[in-house]
């Protein structure tokens, strides 16, 4: 009698670009204003009230751009659907 148990095949890992590939994905323009910062990422603009709040966000972005891009894309897609 055959007592073999089937072994599931491993799931392929999701493709994740390198940090540099993720950073090249969007053009980023930073404009420092009298009060705050205006950042253009691709075709979207993000306003920051203070330079320090922008710098905190930018440091997080630089740490893992692929993850943060995914979060922002999800946010913008949800915003577009509510219009």
N, C-alpha and C positions, 0 to 999 in steps of 0.2 A: 504494500500500500504506500502511496506517495504522500508524505507529510510535509511537503514544501509549502511555505507561506509566501505569497507574492510580495515583492518589495516594490514600493512605489518609486517611480522614476523621479530623480531630483528636479525641482523646478528651476528653469533657467533664471539666472540673475538678471534683474532689470538693468538695462544699459544706463550708465552714469558717466557723463563726460568728465574729463579732467577739469580741475579748477580753471586752468587757462582757457580751455575750450568753452567753458560756461561763461567766463568773463568776456570772451569775444562775441558771444551770442547777440548782445544788444549794445548799441552805441549809448553812452551815457554822457550827458552834458550837465554841468553843474554851474549854476548862476547864483553868485552871492549878491543878495539884495541889501538895502539899508536895514531891513528887518527880516531876517530869515534867509532861506535858501530855496531856490526853485530847481528841481532836478527833473530832467527829461530822460526817460529810459524807453528806448524804442519810440513809440508814438504816444506814450502816456507821460503826463506831468504829475509830479508829486511835490507838494509845498510843505516846507518845514518852517515852523515859527521861529526857531532858533538854530544857530550854527551848531550848538552842542547836541541838540536832538538829531540833527542830520548826521553829525559825526558818529554818534552811537549806532544809528541805523546802518551807516556806511561800513563801519567796522564789522558788524554782524554779516552784512552782505559779502564783504571781502573774505570772511572766514569760510563761508559755504555758499557761493553764489548759486549753485544749482538748486539747492534746497530753498533759498529765499526767492529765486525766480519762480519756482513752482507755487509758493505761497502767494506771491503777488499775482501771478496769472490766474489762480483760483479766485482771488479777491476781485480782480478786474472783470473776470467772466461773470461772477455773481452780480456785480454792479451793472454790467451791460444787460443782463437778463431782466433786471428790475425796471429798466427804462421802458 
